[in-house]
Amino acid sequence: MSDGEKTHKLMEQTDKGQKAEGLLHTLKDAFDVLEEQCYEKFRESSVHDHEGHMACAIYMKVLDDVKDRFELAVVDGKAARKELIHLATTQSPKL
């Protein structure tokens, strides 16, 4: 991969991470509300409501997985940004 291609890929990854961070921040309240609603349904449910408990567990798992995907994109974007900075400071000018 050429330096230009690598730089382009890192820039795309950085941009994706910044967008994910913005979305994660924007959706934080929604995630919190959905999580609280699920916990409330679980607390209100009967001890014998195994299907309801399983549904809550799956719902929470999906919420966690979605948040994890956003957080991974943020981490990857920050790592790409650091690598871009490193490349910019270590590359010698081409004559």
N, C-alpha and C positions, 0 to 999 in steps of 0.2 A: 504494500500500500504506500502510495506516495505521501510526502509530507502534507501536500494540499488536501488529499483525500482524508488523511487522518485528522487534520485540523477541521475540515468540514464535518466529519462524523462527530468529533468532540463538541463542536459548536451546536450541532443538532441535539446532542445528548444534554448539553447544558441548558438549552432552550426548553427541552422537554421537562427537565428537572424543575426549572423555574415555573413553568406552567403548572406542573403537578403540585408544587408548593403553594401556589396561589389558590388552586382548586381545593387543596386539603384545608387551607385556612378558611376558605369560603364555606366549605361543607362541614366544618368542625361542629358547628351548632346543630346541624341536621343529624349528623352521626350521633351526637350526644343525646338528642331527643329520641331518636329511634332506639338507641340502646336502652335508655331509661324506660321507654314504653314496653320494650320486650321484657325487661326485668320486672316491671309492674305486672304484666300479664302472667309471668311465671309465679310471682308471689301470690297473685289472686287465684291461681289455678288449684284444683284439687290435687291432693297427693297421688291420687290414682289416675290422673290425666297423663299417661305416658306419651301419648301422641302429641299432646300440647307441649309437654316438656321437650320432646325431641324436636318439634318445630321451632321452639325458642332456641334450642342449642344450634340448630342448623342456621337459623336467622342470624344469630350472633357470630357464628363462624363466617358466614358470608360478609357481614359488616367488617369483621376483623381482616378478612382477606382483601377486601376492597381498600381499606385503610393501608394495609401492608404494601399493596401495589403502588399506591401513591407515595408512601414513605420510601420505598425502594427507588422509585424514579427520582425523588429528591436527593437521596444519598448518591446515586449514580451521577446525577447532574452536578453535584458539588465536587465529586471526584474528577469529573471531566473538566470542570472549570480549573481545578488545581493543576491538572495535567496541561491544559492550554497555557496557563501562566508559566509553568515550568518550561514548556516548549518555547514560548516566546522569549524567555530570559536566557535560555541556553543555546539557542540556534545562532550560529554565526551568520552575519550578513553574506549573502551570495553575491559574488562579483560577476 
